[in-house]
Amino acid sequence: MNVAAGRAARVLIVSPEPALQRRVQMLLDAHDCLVVAAASLDEGRRARRKEGFDAVIVDATDEHGAEAAAALCAQNGAIGAGPEAGAEAVPVPVLAVTASRGIEDLARLLGLGVADVVPDDGLEALLAHRLRLVLRASRLPQEPPPGNRRAGRRISDVLVGRSPLMIALGQQIDMIAKADLGVAIYGETGTGKELVARTIHAQSVRARQPFVVAGCTALPETLFENELFGHERGAYTSADRRQLGLLSEAEGGTLLLDEVGDISPGVQAKLLRLLQFREYKLIGGSKTLRADVRILTTTNRDLGQAVAQGRFREDLYYRMNTLQIRLPPLRERRDDIPLLVDHFVRLFNRQEGHAFVGLSADAIERLQQHDWPGNVRELESVVYRSLVMAGSDAAVGADRLQLGRAAGPAAIDLTRPYAELRAELLDRFERSYLEALLREAGGNLSRAARAAHHERKSLWRLLHKHGIDPGAYRGDGNPA
C-alpha cells in the first residue's frame, strides 16, 4: 500500500493486546505496510513524536481505548506525516477497532474524530480496504462547489474492489495514466466509466490542472457544439459577447467526452480534427485555436457496430481507440459487492451525518445473487434507499432491502412519432416512480429525496409538475 512518492505506508497500532497487534501486522504486511506497535497511549504518543506515520489504528474495544482514540485525534493537528511526506503536513487519520456494532458506540467514536471504525470481527475483511480509503481521502482536495464544471477529484472517487478483474483494471489504469494519450473507456451504464476517467487524470502529469466533463447526451447538436467549442460575438442572434467553451476551461488538463457514441455526424467531423490536430474554432470564428488538453471518451455503446452501420465515423473511431479500457459489469465481479456496500455505507454516513451500521450478512448474500442491470450505480441507490427506509439501529436485513421490482417489457406503438411516444412514456414513468417513492417514504419529502439520491428542490418541482401532493401519502402510505 503506497502513499505519496510511492513509498510504503507507515502505520502505528496502539493496543495493549499482543494478539491484536499481531493480527494487524500480519494483515498489513501483506499490503507492504510498515507497522509499528505500541502497547499504551503514552507509548503511542512518544512513537508519533519520534516518527512520522500515515495512519494510526487504535484498539477501542473498551473505554480506555476510546479515550486513547480521542487523545490521538487531538494530537493529530500538531504532527504531520513525517519528513518523507514533504513540506506540507497532512492530518493523520485515526482508525478505531471496536468489538461493538451498536449505532451509539459507532456514533460516539466517530464523534471523537476518528476517520473510520472497523469491527473486530470484520478486521480480516475490512481493515486493509478501509485503511486504503482513509489514506487516499486524507490527501484529496475538497469537492468543488456546485456548478463548477472543473470537476476535480472528489472524496468519493475511489475505485473499490479486489476481485481479479478489478486488480487487472487497476494495473491497466496505472500504465495508461502515465501516457499523455487519448483513452476510450467502454462499459455498461453504471459501471463507473467517469470514475475511471477521473482516476486516470489524477494519476497523470496533468493532475494539478482542470478535469472537465462534457456530457454528449444532455444537449441538442447546436447547443452541445456551442458548449464544447464556444462562440464569437455575433455568431447567432443572442450572442452579444464572446464566450469560451469547455475546451478552454480544460486547457492544460483533461476533457472527458461522456457517452461520445451519441454525438451527431456534424460534431463527429469537428471532433476528428480536434483529436488529430488539437485544433478547433469558436462558432462564428475564423481563427484556429490550439487545445492543450488530454481527451478521454466514455460510451456504453458498441462503436464498432455503429461504424459498420454507418452511424459513427470510422476514422474517428480509430483515432479515439489509441488506448482502450473495458469495464466489467457488476455481475462479473460479485465478490466485490461486500466492499462496495461498505464503501457506500461509509459515504452515506459521512455525507448525511448518520452512523448506520450497514447491511447484515444475509442482505449482502442476497445482493450478490442479484443481476444488477444498472451495475454499481444501481447498487449504490439500493444501499441508500435501504438505509433510509430502515431507519433503525440494527443492520438492515435481507427482508428490508429496497431492491425494487423490474418492469416487464412494454409494447411500443411504432406508428407514433418518437418524440411524442417518448414524452408520454417518460411522463408515465415519472408519475409511477414518484407515487411509489412517496408511498415508501410515508409522504416525507426529505426522506424521499435521499432515497432517490435526488435534490429536494428538484423532486418538489417534479411533484408539482405532476400535481402530486406529498401530504396525501402521510399516515397509511396511500393517497386519500
N, C-alpha and C positions, 0 to 999 in steps of 0.2 A: 504494500500500500504506500504509494508515493505521495509527497506533498510538493511544495514549491521547490523549483530547481531539480526536481526528480529525485530528491533524497528520501530515504526511508522515514516513515512517520515514527516519532518518539512518543511513547505513551507511558504515563505513570499510573499504576494501580495502587490504591490506598485501601488496605483491608487487613484486619488482624487475623484473618483466617488463611493459613498457608494453602489450604485446598483450593480456595477461590483464586488466590494469586497464581497457582499452578495452572488452573483452568484457563484463566485469561492469557497467561503467557503462551500456553500451547495453542490456543485459538488464534492469537495474533501472530505468533511465529510463522504460521502457515501463510500469512499475508505479508511477510517480510517487514513486520513492525519491530522496532526496538523497544522492549518492555522493561521498565524498572519498577520494582516492588517496594512499597513502604508499609510497615506494619501499624502505623499510627498517624494521627493527624499531624503531630509535631514533626515526625519523620518525613511526612509528605511535604509539609511546608518547607523544611530545610532542603529537600531534594529540588523543589521548584525554584528556590532562590539560587541554588548551586548550578542547576542545569536547565536548559530550555526544553519544554515539552510541547507537543502539538495538541495533546488531549490528556485529560485526567479521568480515570474511572474510579468511582468511589463505591465501596461496599456500604449500602444504605439499608441493609436488612434489619437494622434496629434503630432506636432513637439516637444513639451515639453516632451512627453512620450518617443520619440525616443532618446532624449538627456539623459533622465533618464536611459534608457536601456544601452546606451553607457557607462555612468558613472558607473553603477553597474557591467558591464562586465569588466571595467578597474579595479574596486575594487576587482574583482574575485581572482586575483593571491595572494592577501595578506591575505585572510581569507579562512579557510578551512570549513569543515562541522561540526565543533563543537567538544567538548571533547568526546561526546559519540561515534563518528565515529572512534576513535582510534588515534594512534600517527601520522599516515601519513595523512596529509591534502590532500583533493582532490578538484579539481575545482568545483565550484557551478554553475550548468547550469542555464542560464537565458532564460526564455521563454517570448516572446513578444506577447501580444494580440493586433491585429490590425483590423481596420474596412475596410482596403483595401485588394483586391485580385490582384492588379496590380503587374506585374512582377518586375517593377522598385522599387516599395516600398518594396516588399519582399526581393529583392536582397540587397537593402540598409540596411535593418535591419539585415540580415544575415552577411553583411559586417561589421557591428558594433561589431560582436562577439557573438550574441545571438545563443543559441543552436537550437532553433526552433521558428517558427512563427505560431500562432493559430488564424484563422479568428474569429472575434467576433460572426458572425452569425453561426459559427460551434463549439462554445465553448462547448455546452452540449454534442455533439457527439464526440469531439476530445480531449478535454483538458486532461482528465484522461489518455487516451491512450498515448498521446504524452509525458506527464509527466513521465509515467512509462518507456517509451523508453529512454528518456534522462537520467533519473536516472540510468538505467541499463548501458547505454553506458558510462557514466562518471566513472563507476567503472570496466569496462572491459579492459583487456590489448589490445595493438595494434595488428593488424593482423600479423601473422608470415610472413617472407619473402617467395617469390615464391619458390617452390621446397622443402620446409621444410615439411617433412612428419609428424612431430609432430604437427598435425593440431589443435592448441589450439582454444579457443573460439574467435569469431570474433565479430566486432561491429554489423554486420548484423544478428547475431544469436539470434533472438528474436522470440518467439512463439507469433503470432498475432491472436487475436480472442477472443470474449467474448460470443459466442454462447454457449448454454448449453453443446454441445459436447466438445467444447474447454475448458470450465471450468472444466468439468469432467476429461478431459485429463490432465490438469494442476495438479489437485488433485492427480491423479494416479501417475504422474511423481514425485511429492513431496514425496509420500510414497515409491516408488520403488527406488528412488535415494539413500536413506539412507541405504538400504540393499546392502551389497557388494556381490551381486549375479549376474549371467548372466541374460540378458534380451533379449527376442526375440521381435523385432519390425516389425509388419506386416502393409502393406499398399500398395495402388496402386502407380505406378510410379508418382513422382512429388508431393506426399503428405507431404514430409518433414521428412522422416524417419531419415536421418542423422542429421538433426537439433534437433530432439527429443533425439537422442543418445548424441549429444554434450551437451544438456541441462541436461540430467541425469548425465553425467560426471561432469559438472560444479557445480552441487548440491551435489556431493558425497564427501566422505572423501579423494578421490584421485584427487580432483580438481586441486591441485597445481602440479600434475605430468602430463606426456605427454598424449595427446589424439591422437591416431594413427589410420589411416584409411587404411584398406587393401581391395581393390576392387577385388571381386571374379570373375568378368566377363571380366576384362581387359586383362588377360594373359592366355596362354595355361597352362595345368596342371603342367608341369615340371617347367615352369618359375614362376608360382604362388607359388608352393611349395618352390622354392628357395627364392622368395621374402619374404615369410612368416617366414620360419624357418632359412634361411641362409645356408652356406655350409662350409665345411672344405677345406683346400688347397688340391688339387689333386682329389677332388670329381668327376670332369669331366675334359675334355681336356683343356679348357681355364681357369680353376680355379687355378690361380697361387698364390692365397693368401686366407686366411680365411676371410669369410665375414659373419657378423651377419645379421639377418633379422629383420622384423618389430616387431616380438615378443620381441627382445632385446631392440629395440627403445622404446617400450611401457612399459618397466619394471617399476613397481610401479604405473602405470597409467591404462589407458583404451585402449583396442584394439577393433575397430569396424570392423567386417567382413561384408562388404557391399554386398548385394544380395547373401547371402550364399546358396540360393537354386540352384545356378548354379555350385557349386563345384563338381568335379568328385568323383566317388566311392573311388578311392585310397586316395585322400586327406580327404574324409569324415572319413575314418578309423583313420587317424592320428589326425584329429581334435577331434574325440571322446576321444582319450587318453589325449589330451591336456585339454579338458573340464573336464574330470573325475578326472585326477590325477595332473593336472597342470605341466605336464612333456612333453618334446619333445627332439628331437635330430637334430643336424645340418645334412644336406645331406652329406653323406660320413663319418659321425662321429659315434663314438661308445659310447661317453659319454652322459649320460642322464642329461639334464639341467632342472632346475626348473624355472617356469614362474610365477612371482608375478604380474599378470595382471587381470583386470576385463574384461571379454569378452562379448561384445554386438553384436547382429546379426540383420541384416535387410533383408527383402525379399519382393518381390511383388508377389510371387508365393504361391499357396495353398500347403503347405508342407504336410498336412495330405493326400491330394490326391496323391502327389508324393510318399509318403510312401506306400499307397495302390497299386500303380502301380509299386513298386519296384525300383523307381528311387532315393529314399532317404532312408538312414538307419533309421530304427525305433528307435534304441537305441539312436542315435544321436538326433533325433527329440525330444524325451522325455527329454534328457539331456539339450538341448537348451531351452526348454519351461518351465523352472522353474518359470520364471516370463514372462508375455506377455503384450504387448501393441498393440492395433489395432488402426490405424489412420483412421479417417473418410475422405472420398473423399470430394473435394470442393463442389460438387453438393449437398451434405447433410448439408452443413453449409454456404448457400449463404448469410446469414446475415453478415458474416464476410468479405465479398468482399469489402465493402467501407473502412474498416480499413486496409485491405491488400493493396488496391490501394494506400491509403495514405502513408503507410509504404514504398512501392516501390518508390513512387514519391520522398519521403524524401531521401531515399538511393541513388537514381539516381542523385538528385541534389547535394548531398554531394560528391559522387564519381566523378562526371563529372564536378563539379564546376558551375552548372546551377542553375536557380531559377524558374523552370517551375511551373506554377500554379497548374496543375494537370488535372483531368478529370471533366467534367460537370455532373450534376445530371442525365441527360438523358443518358449519356455514362455509368455511374455507373449502371443505371437501365437495360441497355442492357446487360452489363456484368453479372448481376445477373440472366438473362434469359438464358445464355449460359450453355451448359452441362459440359464443361471443362474436356474432356477426359485426358488431361495432367495435371490436377489439379493445385496446386499453382504455380508450375514451369511454366506451360503454361500461367497462368495469369500474372506472372512476365514478361515474354517475350512480351506479348501483351501490357502491360503498357509501357515498354521501347521502343518498336517499335513505338507505338502511339505517345509518346512524341517526339522522334527523327524525325519522319516523319512530324509531325505537325509543329514543329519549330516556334511557334508563341507565342505572349504574352498572348493570351486568353486560357481559359481552353479548353481541347480537347473535342469536341462534339461527339455524337454517330455516326455521319456521317463520322468521321475521324478516327474511331477506326481501328486498324490493326489486325482484328481478323483472317484473312486468310481464306482459304477455305479447308474444309475437303475433303480428297481424297476418292473416291469411292473404293469399293473392286476390286482388280485386279485378273484376272485368273492366276493360278500358274501351271506351267508345272511340275508335279511330276515325270516325266520320266527323268528329267535332274538332274545332281549332285547338292546337296545342295550348296556346296561352289561356284560352277560356277554360279548358279542362283542368289545367294545372292550377289556376286560381281557385276553382271550385273544390278540387281535392285538398289543396292546402288549407282552405278555409274550413273544410270539414275536419281535417286532422287537428288544426289548432283548437277548434271548439271541443272536440272529444278529449284532447290532451288536457286542456285547461280544466274541464269538468272533473276528469279523473284525478288530476293533481289537487284540486281544492277538496275533493272528497277525502283523499288520503290525509290532507293537512288539516281537516276539520275547519276549513274556511280561514285559517291563519295565513295571511298573505306573506309574512316574513318567512315562515316555515316552508311555504310552497316555493318561494323564490330560491331558498337554499337547496331544497330538494331538486329543483330543476336546474341548479347551477346557473341561475339567471339573475340579472339585476332586478331589484324590486320595482323600480320605476318602469322598466321595460315590460315587466309582467303586468303591471297595472294598466299600461297602455293597451296591451293585448286583450285584457279582460274588458276594458272599456270599448274596444273595437267590436267585440262580440256581444256586448250588452250583458255580461255575466257579473252577478253580484256575489262577492265572496261571502257576505253575511248570510246568504241563503244556504250555505253549506256548513254553518256552525251548528253544533248540537248533535243531531243524529248522523251527520255526514252526508245527508241527502238534501237536495234542494226542495224548498217548500212547494 
